[in-house]
Amino acid sequence: MKKVVAQNRRARFDYEILDTVEAGIVLSGQEVKSCRLGQVSLLGSYVSFVSGLPVLKAMKISKYAYASGLEGYDPGHDRLLLLKKHQIVKLQSASNEKGMSVVPLEVHAGKFIKVLIGIGRGRKRMDKRQHIKEREVGRKLRIGREI
């Protein structure tokens, strides 16, 4: 059973998500405990490639309250993602295309901590306005049915 501990809702608004991939993430013990408590923020985080390896940047995991000896802990340090080789190639080729980005969408906590990564095309301002209009029309239709 997987529990969603963090979502990047802004990414779904700013990007048109074309494909998703689930990846493992390299964490320390106290970071895993903080993740399970939901002390994770994906706001402004993104995936980049350092010497061919996918790295999750700017994801903030708060310091675990009961951990000791963490004076130099940086909550936003880069974290290595665990993917298969064909998934890495797919993500890297998508990120090299113009207008495409690789962004984290959700963090799941089950037996392992996993990150749902999306390949997205950036939306322009007019696309965002259209998306808002469609959402409002959908809400009005749902409210009309309930009455």
N, C-alpha and C positions, 0 to 999 in steps of 0.2 A: 504494500500500500504506500503510495507516494503522496507526500504532503507538499503543496506549493508554499514555500517560505518567503519568496520574493518575486515580484513581477515588475517588468519594465513596460508599463502601460503607455508611456510616451513614445516608445519605439513603434508600437502598433499604429499610432497616430501619424508619426513622422515618416514612416516607411510603409510601402506596400510589400508585405511579406510574401515571397514567392516560394520558398522552401524552408524546411526546418530540419535540424540535426540535433540529436541529443549527445552531449559530450560529458565525460568525466572531468574532474578538476583536481589538481594537486593541492591539498590543504594540510596544514599542521593540525595536531590534535585539538588545540584550543579553538581553532577556526571552525572545525567540524561541530564542536559543541555550541558555538555561537550561531552557526547556521541552523542547527536544529531548534534553537530558541527563536529564530526568525530575525536575528540582528544582522540583516544583509540589505544592502542598497545597490540597485543596478542603475541608478540614475546617472546618466552620462557615460556609462561604460561601453566598451567596444572591443572587438577582436582584431588584433593585428598579427602579422607574421614576422618573427624574429628568427633569422637564419633557417627558414623553412618550417618552423614550429609555431602552432597557433598559441597566442598568449592573450589572456583576458586582462584588459587594462582598465583601471579606475573603478573596479568593483570594490565596494567598501564592506568589510566584515568587522564589526565592532570587537573590541578586546573582550575576552571572556572574563566576567566579573570575578570568578573564583580562581583564576590562573595566577601563578606567582612568577616572578622573574621575567616580566615582559616590558622592561623599561624602554627598549628600542623598537617596539612593535609599530609597524606602519600599516594602518588598516586598509590603505589603497594600493598596496604593492602589486606588481604583476604576478599573475597566476597562470601556470602552464595548463593547457587543456589536453585531455587524453582522447585521441581520435584514431580511427584506422587510416591507413595511408591514402586510400581512395577518397575518404571524406576530407582529408586535408587538402588533397589536390583539387577537389570540387570547390571547397571554400576559398582557396587561394585564387583559383581562376575566376571565381565570381567577384572577389574583392578587387581584382585587377581591371575588371570592366568599368567603363565610365558610368557613373551614376549609381553604382551598386555598393552596398555596405554589408558588413557582417556584424550583427548586433545580438547581444544576449537578450532573451525574452523572459525566461523564468528560471528559478532555481528550485529544484525538487529535493526533498530529503526523504529517503527511504532507508534501505540498508546502506546505500551509498549516496553521496551528494552529487547530483547531476545538474547540468546547465543545458537549457533548451536554447539553441542558437538559431537565429533566422537570417536568411539571405534576403535582403530587401532593396527595393529601388526607392530612392528618395522621392517624396511627394512634393510637388510645387504648391505654392500658396492657393492657387485656384482649385487644385485637387483636394486640399484640406477643407476648403469651404464647401465643396461638393459633398465630401464625406460627412461633414456636419449636417448639411441639409438632409441627406439620406437618412442619417441617424434620427433626426427630429421627426421626419415623416414616419419612420418605422415606429417610433414611440407613440405618435398620435394615433396610428392605426391600431396598435396594441391596446391603447387606452379606450378607443372606440369599441373594440370587441368586448372588453371587460364590463362595460356599462350595460 
